[in-house]
Amino acid sequence: MKVLSITTFIKCAICGKRQAKILCDMPVGRGKNLHIKNDRENSFKEWTITCDKAVCEKCSVEVNSGIHFCKDCLSKLKG
């Protein structure tokens, strides 16, 4: 049996040239859904929705340790 090797190369959403290795962490909203625990007990779970634009290392800015924003989101913050 022959095994195929597939590599995924996602281009940067900003420059379109380099390989995207980072997803933008800029918060863009909040999400909520029903979390069913059992027949008597239910609750809502909330989470932060982030931009998630795939960008390369040159088109991202590290704003804190492990937190990256894309240049588009950073320009929105600067106004």
N, CA, C and O atoms as a Tinker XYZ file with bonds, in Angstrom:
   316  protein
     1  N      0.835000   -1.171000    0.000000    73     2
     2  CA     0.000000    0.000000    0.000000    64     1     3
     3  C      0.882000    1.236000    0.000000    63     2     4     5
     4  O      1.857000    1.313000    0.747000    81     3
     5  N      0.535000    2.205000   -0.842000    73     3     6
     6  CA     1.308000    3.428000   -0.965000    64     5     7
     7  C      0.713000    4.497000   -0.057000    63     6     8     9
     8  O     -0.498000    4.718000   -0.059000    81     7
     9  N      1.572000    5.163000    0.724000    73     7    10
    10  CA     1.139000    6.216000    1.632000    64     9    11
    11  C      1.522000    7.554000    1.013000    63    10    12    13
    12  O      2.671000    7.779000    0.635000    81    11
    13  N      0.526000    8.438000    0.919000    73    11    14
    14  CA     0.779000    9.760000    0.369000    64    13    15
    15  C      1.095000   10.741000    1.482000    63    14    16    17
    16  O      0.469000   10.717000    2.541000    81    15
    17  N      2.053000   11.587000    1.240000    73    15    18
    18  CA     2.408000   12.626000    2.195000    64    17    19
    19  C      1.807000   13.945000    1.713000    63    18    20    21
    20  O      2.109000   14.415000    0.616000    81    19
    21  N      0.962000   14.527000    2.543000    73    19    22
    22  CA     0.313000   15.781000    2.172000    64    21    23
    23  C      0.793000   16.870000    3.125000    63    22    24    25
    24  O      0.704000   16.732000    4.345000    81    23
    25  N      1.297000   17.938000    2.553000    73    23    26
    26  CA     1.676000   19.088000    3.369000    64    25    27
    27  C      0.780000   20.256000    2.981000    63    26    28    29
    28  O      0.512000   20.493000    1.803000    81    27
    29  N      0.333000   20.969000    3.983000    73    27    30
    30  CA    -0.546000   22.098000    3.746000    64    29    31
    31  C      0.253000   23.380000    3.855000    63    30    32    33
    32  O      0.952000   23.612000    4.841000    81    31
    33  N      0.143000   24.205000    2.835000    73    31    34
    34  CA     0.815000   25.498000    2.824000    64    33    35
    35  C     -0.268000   26.555000    2.718000    63    34    36    37
    36  O     -0.873000   26.734000    1.661000    81    35
    37  N     -0.508000   27.251000    3.809000    73    35    38
    38  CA    -1.503000   28.310000    3.826000    64    37    39
    39  C     -0.771000   29.635000    3.677000    63    38    40    41
    40  O      0.116000   29.957000    4.467000    81    39
    41  N     -1.147000   30.394000    2.664000    73    39    42
    42  CA    -0.505000   31.688000    2.440000    64    41    43
    43  C     -1.028000   32.716000    3.437000    63    42    44    45
    44  O     -2.166000   32.639000    3.901000    81    43
    45  N     -0.174000   33.672000    3.749000    73    43    46
    46  CA    -0.519000   34.757000    4.651000    64    45    47
    47  C     -1.671000   35.575000    4.069000    63    46    48    49
    48  O     -1.663000   35.903000    2.883000    81    47
    49  N     -2.654000   35.901000    4.895000    73    47    50
    50  CA    -3.815000   36.671000    4.449000    64    49    51
    51  C     -3.472000   38.137000    4.208000    63    50    52    53
    52  O     -4.246000   38.848000    3.567000    81    51
    53  N     -2.335000   38.602000    4.705000    73    51    54
    54  CA    -1.944000   40.006000    4.529000    64    53    55
    55  C     -1.073000   40.170000    3.284000    63    54    56    57
    56  O     -1.425000   40.914000    2.369000    81    55
    57  N      0.057000   39.478000    3.252000    73    55    58
    58  CA     1.003000   39.665000    2.134000    64    57    59
    59  C      0.752000   38.689000    0.986000    63    58    60    61
    60  O      1.046000   39.007000   -0.166000    81    59
    61  N      0.218000   37.520000    1.283000    73    59    62
    62  CA    -0.055000   36.523000    0.258000    64    61    63
    63  C      1.179000   35.835000   -0.290000    63    62    64    65
    64  O      1.094000   35.133000   -1.297000    81    63
    65  N      2.323000   36.020000    0.349000    73    63    66
    66  CA     3.583000   35.463000   -0.148000    64    65    67
    67  C      4.136000   34.353000    0.736000    63    66    68    69
    68  O      4.495000   33.276000    0.260000    81    67
    69  N      4.198000   34.637000    2.026000    73    67    70
    70  CA     4.843000   33.698000    2.952000    64    69    71
    71  C      3.829000   32.746000    3.587000    63    70    72    73
    72  O      2.618000   32.946000    3.496000    81    71
    73  N      4.353000   31.721000    4.222000    73    71    74
    74  CA     3.516000   30.719000    4.882000    64    73    75
    75  C      2.943000   31.283000    6.180000    63    74    76    77
    76  O      3.672000   31.823000    7.012000    81    75
    77  N      1.635000   31.149000    6.337000    73    75    78
    78  CA     0.972000   31.599000    7.559000    64    77    79
    79  C      1.200000   30.565000    8.658000    63    78    80    81
    80  O      0.936000   29.376000    8.483000    81    79
    81  N      1.695000   31.049000    9.791000    73    79    82
    82  CA     1.955000   30.162000   10.925000    64    81    83
    83  C      1.232000   30.622000   12.184000    63    82    84    85
    84  O      1.282000   29.941000   13.209000    81    83
    85  N      0.560000   31.773000   12.121000    73    83    86
    86  CA    -0.048000   32.381000   13.297000    64    85    87
    87  C     -1.499000   32.748000   12.970000    63    86    88    89
    88  O     -1.804000   33.169000   11.854000    81    87
    89  N     -2.380000   32.586000   13.945000    73    87    90
    90  CA    -3.750000   33.064000   13.830000    64    89    91
    91  C     -3.897000   34.310000   14.705000    63    90    92    93
    92  O     -3.422000   34.340000   15.840000    81    91
    93  N     -4.550000   35.322000   14.173000    73    91    94
    94  CA    -4.736000   36.580000   14.894000    64    93    95
    95  C     -5.606000   36.351000   16.130000    63    94    96    97
    96  O     -6.645000   35.695000   16.057000    81    95
    97  N     -5.168000   36.898000   17.264000    73    95    98
    98  CA    -5.853000   36.721000   18.542000    64    97    99
    99  C     -6.734000   37.907000   18.923000    63    98   100   101
   100  O     -7.218000   37.968000   20.053000    81    99
   101  N     -6.953000   38.848000   18.011000    73    99   102
   102  CA    -7.751000   40.039000   18.308000    64   101   103
   103  C     -9.197000   39.652000   18.600000    63   102   104   105
   104  O     -9.839000   39.018000   17.762000    81   103
   105  N     -9.731000   40.022000   19.782000    73   103   106
   106  CA   -11.130000   39.731000   20.087000    64   105   107
   107  C    -12.058000   40.532000   19.178000    63   106   108   109
   108  O    -11.879000   41.739000   19.015000    81   107
   109  N    -13.050000   39.863000   18.584000    73   107   110
   110  CA   -14.002000   40.541000   17.713000    64   109   111
   111  C    -15.446000   40.359000   18.187000    63   110   112   113
   112  O    -16.358000   40.949000   17.608000    81   111
   113  N    -15.666000   39.563000   19.217000    73   111   114
   114  CA   -17.022000   39.366000   19.722000    64   113   115
   115  C    -17.079000   38.291000   20.785000    63   114   116   117
   116  O    -16.061000   37.734000   21.196000    81   115
   117  N    -18.304000   38.014000   21.221000    73   115   118
   118  CA   -18.536000   36.982000   22.221000    64   117   119
   119  C    -19.525000   35.975000   21.653000    63   118   120   121
   120  O    -20.436000   36.342000   20.910000    81   119
   121  N    -19.347000   34.720000   21.998000    73   119   122
   122  CA   -20.257000   33.671000   21.579000    64   121   123
   123  C    -20.890000   33.018000   22.788000    63   122   124   125
   124  O    -20.333000   33.052000   23.886000    81   123
   125  N    -22.052000   32.425000   22.586000    73   123   126
   126  CA   -22.749000   31.762000   23.691000    64   125   127
   127  C    -23.518000   30.580000   23.121000    63   126   128   129
   128  O    -24.133000   30.679000   22.060000    81   127
   129  N    -23.479000   29.475000   23.828000    73   127   130
   130  CA   -24.303000   28.330000   23.433000    64   129   131
   131  C    -24.784000   27.577000   24.667000    63   130   132   133
   132  O    -24.246000   27.742000   25.762000    81   131
   133  N    -25.789000   26.762000   24.472000    73   131   134
   134  CA   -26.365000   25.987000   25.558000    64   133   135
   135  C    -25.506000   24.762000   25.810000    63   134   136   137
   136  O    -25.201000   24.003000   24.890000    81   135
   137  N    -25.120000   24.577000   27.054000    73   135   138
   138  CA   -24.310000   23.432000   27.464000    64   137   139
   139  C    -25.211000   22.516000   28.292000    63   138   140   141
   140  O    -25.614000   22.866000   29.402000    81   139
   141  N    -25.520000   21.353000   27.746000    73   139   142
   142  CA   -26.425000   20.426000   28.415000    64   141   143
   143  C    -25.611000   19.487000   29.298000    63   142   144   145
   144  O    -24.787000   18.711000   28.813000    81   143
   145  N    -25.854000   19.572000   30.592000    73   143   146
   146  CA   -25.129000   18.733000   31.545000    64   145   147
   147  C    -25.866000   17.416000   31.783000    63   146   148   149
   148  O    -25.282000   16.340000   31.659000    81   147
   149  N    -27.138000   17.508000   32.121000    73   147   150
   150  CA   -27.970000   16.317000   32.317000    64   149   151
   151  C    -29.435000   16.724000   32.153000    63   150   152   153
   152  O    -29.705000   17.827000   31.678000    81   151
   153  N    -30.379000   15.876000   32.527000    73   151   154
   154  CA   -31.805000   16.153000   32.315000    64   153   155
   155  C    -32.311000   17.345000   33.128000    63   154   156   157
   156  O    -33.271000   17.999000   32.722000    81   155
   157  N    -31.687000   17.634000   34.256000    73   155   158
   158  CA   -32.189000   18.683000   35.140000    64   157   159
   159  C    -31.339000   19.947000   35.140000    63   158   160   161
   160  O    -31.797000   21.006000   35.568000    81   159
   161  N    -30.139000   19.839000   34.673000    73   159   162
   162  CA   -29.211000   20.949000   34.839000    64   161   163
   163  C    -28.603000   21.348000   33.493000    63   162   164   165
   164  O    -27.939000   20.538000   32.846000    81   163
   165  N    -28.826000   22.576000   33.079000    73   163   166
   166  CA   -28.267000   23.122000   31.852000    64   165   167
   167  C    -27.633000   24.473000   32.162000    63   166   168   169
   168  O    -27.963000   25.114000   33.160000    81   167
   169  N    -26.738000   24.883000   31.311000    73   167   170
   170  CA   -26.117000   26.189000   31.497000    64   169   171
   171  C    -25.672000   26.730000   30.151000    63   170   172   173
   172  O    -25.620000   26.002000   29.160000    81   171
   173  N    -25.355000   28.005000   30.128000    73   171   174
   174  CA   -24.817000   28.624000   28.920000    64   173   175
   175  C    -23.321000   28.794000   29.080000    63   174   176   177
   176  O    -22.845000   29.201000   30.140000    81   175
   177  N    -22.579000   28.483000   28.028000    73   175   178
   178  CA   -21.132000   28.679000   28.009000    64   177   179
   179  C    -20.834000   29.863000   27.105000    63   178   180   181
   180  O    -21.399000   29.972000   26.017000    81   179
   181  N    -19.958000   30.743000   27.543000    73   179   182
   182  CA   -19.542000   31.887000   26.740000    64   181   183
   183  C    -18.074000   31.755000   26.377000    63   182   184   185
   184  O    -17.290000   31.172000   27.126000    81   183
   185  N    -17.707000   32.300000   25.221000    73   183   186
   186  CA   -16.321000   32.298000   24.794000    64   185   187
   187  C    -16.054000   33.550000   23.977000    63   186   188   189
   188  O    -16.981000   34.215000   23.516000    81   187
   189  N    -14.792000   33.861000   23.806000    73   187   190
   190  CA   -14.381000   35.008000   23.011000    64   189   191
   191  C    -14.148000   34.567000   21.576000    63   190   192   193
   192  O    -13.443000   33.589000   21.329000    81   191
   193  N    -14.739000   35.287000   20.632000    73   191   194
   194  CA   -14.514000   35.034000   19.213000    64   193   195
   195  C    -13.348000   35.914000   18.779000    63   194   196   197
   196  O    -13.353000   37.120000   19.027000    81   195
   197  N    -12.352000   35.317000   18.135000    73   195   198
   198  CA   -11.182000   36.073000   17.692000    64   197   199
   199  C    -11.143000   36.170000   16.173000    63   198   200   201
   200  O    -11.832000   35.426000   15.475000    81   199
   201  N    -10.339000   37.086000   15.675000    73   199   202
   202  CA   -10.216000   37.336000   14.240000    64   201   203
   203  C     -9.807000   36.062000   13.486000    63   202   204   205
   204  O    -10.409000   35.730000   12.465000    81   203
   205  N     -8.805000   35.359000   13.975000    73   203   206
   206  CA    -8.316000   34.096000   13.411000    64   205   207
   207  C     -7.804000   34.202000   11.978000    63   206   208   209
   208  O     -7.760000   33.200000   11.265000    81   207
   209  N     -7.417000   35.396000   11.549000    73   207   210
   210  CA    -6.833000   35.548000   10.219000    64   209   211
   211  C     -5.463000   34.883000   10.222000    63   210   212   213
   212  O     -4.652000   35.156000   11.107000    81   211
   213  N     -5.188000   34.017000    9.253000    73   211   214
   214  CA    -3.910000   33.303000    9.165000    64   213   215
   215  C     -2.853000   34.238000    8.575000    63   214   216   217
   216  O     -2.972000   34.684000    7.434000    81   215
   217  N     -1.819000   34.527000    9.368000    73   215   218
   218  CA    -0.774000   35.458000    8.945000    64   217   219
   219  C      0.611000   34.866000    9.175000    63   218   220   221
   220  O      0.799000   33.966000    9.993000    81   219
   221  N      1.575000   35.400000    8.426000    73   219   222
   222  CA     2.965000   34.969000    8.599000    64   221   223
   223  C      3.585000   35.732000    9.778000    63   222   224   225
   224  O      2.965000   36.635000   10.340000    81   223
   225  N      4.790000   35.362000   10.134000    73   223   226
   226  CA     5.457000   35.986000   11.277000    64   225   227
   227  C      5.774000   37.459000   11.029000    63   226   228   229
   228  O      5.797000   38.248000   11.973000    81   227
   229  N      6.020000   37.843000    9.777000    73   227   230
   230  CA     6.345000   39.236000    9.468000    64   229   231
   231  C      5.117000   40.135000    9.456000    63   230   232   233
   232  O      5.231000   41.336000    9.702000    81   231
   233  N      3.960000   39.581000    9.177000    73   231   234
   234  CA     2.725000   40.378000    9.108000    64   233   235
   235  C      1.938000   40.343000   10.414000    63   234   236   237
   236  O      0.807000   40.825000   10.465000    81   235
   237  N      2.515000   39.783000   11.459000    73   235   238
   238  CA     1.862000   39.766000   12.767000    64   237   239
   239  C      2.698000   40.565000   13.750000    63   238   240   241
   240  O      3.905000   40.736000   13.575000    81   239
   241  N      2.032000   41.049000   14.784000    73   239   242
   242  CA     2.709000   41.806000   15.837000    64   241   243
   243  C      2.399000   41.123000   17.157000    63   242   244   245
   244  O      1.234000   40.912000   17.495000    81   243
   245  N      3.442000   40.779000   17.901000    73   243   246
   246  CA     3.247000   40.161000   19.211000    64   245   247
   247  C      2.974000   41.270000   20.219000    63   246   248   249
   248  O      3.850000   42.088000   20.498000    81   247
   249  N      1.752000   41.300000   20.769000    73   247   250
   250  CA     1.372000   42.345000   21.707000    64   249   251
   251  C      1.595000   41.941000   23.159000    63   250   252   253
   252  O      1.661000   42.794000   24.043000    81   251
   253  N      1.707000   40.668000   23.395000    73   251   254
   254  CA     2.010000   40.121000   24.713000    64   253   255
   255  C      2.594000   38.734000   24.482000    63   254   256   257
   256  O      2.579000   38.239000   23.355000    81   255
   257  N      3.091000   38.121000   25.500000    73   255   258
   258  CA     3.700000   36.806000   25.355000    64   257   259
   259  C      2.686000   35.800000   24.806000    63   258   260   261
   260  O      1.751000   35.407000   25.504000    81   259
   261  N      2.878000   35.387000   23.551000    73   259   262
   262  CA     2.009000   34.399000   22.929000    64   261   263
   263  C      0.727000   34.959000   22.340000    63   262   264   265
   264  O     -0.101000   34.191000   21.850000    81   263
   265  N      0.535000   36.270000   22.371000    73   263   266
   266  CA    -0.660000   36.894000   21.807000    64   265   267
   267  C     -0.243000   37.738000   20.611000    63   266   268   269
   268  O      0.572000   38.652000   20.732000    81   267
   269  N     -0.818000   37.415000   19.447000    73   267   270
   270  CA    -0.445000   38.089000   18.201000    64   269   271
   271  C     -1.663000   38.724000   17.549000    63   270   272   273
   272  O     -2.749000   38.145000   17.545000    81   271
   273  N     -1.475000   39.924000   16.996000    73   271   274
   274  CA    -2.499000   40.594000   16.206000    64   273   275
   275  C     -1.995000   40.724000   14.782000    63   274   276   277
   276  O     -0.799000   40.904000   14.554000    81   275
   277  N     -2.916000   40.632000   13.815000    73   275   278
   278  CA    -2.535000   40.877000   12.430000    64   277   279
   279  C     -2.430000   42.389000   12.220000    63   278   280   281
   280  O     -2.939000   43.164000   13.029000    81   279
   281  N     -1.788000   42.799000   11.162000    73   279   282
   282  CA    -1.599000   44.228000   10.901000    64   281   283
   283  C     -2.915000   44.934000   10.627000    63   282   284   285
   284  O     -3.039000   46.124000   10.917000    81   283
   285  N     -3.908000   44.232000   10.071000    73   283   286
   286  CA    -5.222000   44.836000    9.839000    64   285   287
   287  C     -5.894000   45.207000   11.162000    63   286   288   289
   288  O     -6.402000   46.318000   11.314000    81   287
   289  N     -5.897000   44.285000   12.105000    73   287   290
   290  CA    -6.519000   44.547000   13.407000    64   289   291
   291  C     -5.746000   45.614000   14.173000    63   290   292   293
   292  O     -6.342000   46.441000   14.864000    81   291
   293  N     -4.437000   45.598000   14.055000    73   291   294
   294  CA    -3.627000   46.598000   14.748000    64   293   295
   295  C     -3.906000   48.000000   14.197000    63   294   296   297
   296  O     -3.941000   48.966000   14.959000    81   295
   297  N     -4.104000   48.116000   12.889000    73   295   298
   298  CA    -4.419000   49.425000   12.305000    64   297   299
   299  C     -5.802000   49.910000   12.746000    63   298   300   301
   300  O     -6.014000   51.116000   12.871000    81   299
   301  N     -6.747000   48.990000   12.984000    73   299   302
   302  CA    -8.075000   49.361000   13.498000    64   301   303
   303  C     -7.962000   49.919000   14.913000    63   302   304   305
   304  O     -8.676000   50.854000   15.273000    81   303
   305  N     -7.062000   49.344000   15.720000    73   303   306
   306  CA    -6.867000   49.825000   17.085000    64   305   307
   307  C     -6.256000   51.222000   17.108000    63   306   308   309
   308  O     -6.616000   52.057000   17.937000    81   307
   309  N     -5.335000   51.460000   16.192000    73   307   310
   310  CA    -4.660000   52.759000   16.138000    64   309   311
   311  C     -5.595000   53.848000   15.616000    63   310   312   313
   312  O     -5.394000   55.032000   15.890000    81   311
   313  N     -6.625000   53.437000   14.856000    73   311   314
   314  CA    -7.648000   54.354000   14.361000    64   313   315
   315  C     -7.175000   55.146000   13.236000    63   314   316
   316  O     -7.920000   55.968000   12.703000    81   315
